[in-house]
Amino acid sequence: MLYRVTVPHSRSVEFESEDSTSEHVLLGMRVRSLKATALWHPVLVAVVIIIGLLLRLYHLGGRSLWLDEAISAEVLRIRGLPDLIAWVQADVDQMPVFSVITWLLRGFGGSETMLRLPPAIAGTLTVLVVYLIGRQLFGSRAGLIAGGLMAIMPFGIWYSQEARPYAFLMLFTTCEMLFAYRAAKYGRISDWTGLVVFTILNLYTHYMSLAVTLAAGVFIASSVIVQRRHRVRAMLSGAVIVVAYIPWFGSLLAFLQSPDKGFGRISGTHTASAAEVGTFLAAYDFTGSILLLLGIGAFALAAYAWRGRLLEVGLLGVVPKEVVDTPDRRVTSQGGMGSDEVVAVQPCV
């Protein structure tokens, strides 16, 4: 006789027994084992999240504000929301979501700890969402491992302790990909709503979210074409996102046309040499172990595609990297910051 046992937070397990006298005993043992796992799983998830929170709160105000954080602190001097939006639009590098959050919390003071607390919370929530997307794709155990890695990831902690929008970019990016997958797979209104909300929030957080949204759009369009369903909801969601971003089109064009920002930094006449390509890849750390891990990841994706997990492979195939250019944090003997540029590449999952 074939049995299927399903317990919350665990995958369904099938087993077969030909001995009628031991069937119920075997069934009871398997159910108790799965229930024990399901009982401890939420506790382990909570432990991972708490570890992520403590690591992000540790020594949160121990460093003085560096240049870009001081710019973020300028919003505390602004009196009204219209003035805040005008201030953000005056600088092509600024986006409104993080500035508005910082401005709304101005009543709690402008210390280093208070300015960095929202990113620390956003970074902790990212741990939870990474767990959720890992569980959604590959099961609870994979979700727990993914959440644990995100909790202790060094530069994930670093950006969660910085009064800049990068922690929110990581959070909204992961949420956007989670809901993109759920919308493509289940097509529920709540999933499409979540995709629209977090896409809009992401677009108003950082210009790198344009690459994120493009990747999500490619994934959604591909799934709609292949599965031949959810076409109307996908089109409506896309229309809402475009309409919601129209007020910022002018600022986006100014960013793209700036000679030292956006596409203005790209030369159409220069041909890159092999040495320059190597330097570029090295700057993004696409060398050695990173290339090896990318190769292993590509092999794993091919294996999942062979097993018929095309939707999951499609999501991971287009999942973007959050590429963030920030000044080097090496403290000089005078307590200042170096001006060298470094690049941190943060996987969504």
Secondary structure, DSSP 8 states (H G I E B T S, - for coil): -EEEE--TTS--EEEE---TTTHHHHHHHHHHHHHHHHHHHHHHHHHHHHHHHHHHHTTTTSS---HHHHHHHGGGG--SHHHHHHHHHHSTT--HHHHHHHHHTGGG---HHHHHHHHHHHHHHHHHHHHHHHHHHH-HHHHHHHHHHHHH-HHHHHHHTSSSTHHHHHHHHHHHHHHHHHHHHT--HHHHHHHHHHHHHHHTT-TTHHHHHHHHHHHHHHHHHHHT--HHHHHHHHHHHHHHHGGGHHHHHHHHH-TTSGGGG--SS----HHHHHHHHHHTT-STHHHHHHHHHHHHHHHHHHTT-HHHHHHHHH--EEEEEEE---B-TTS-B---EEEEEEE--
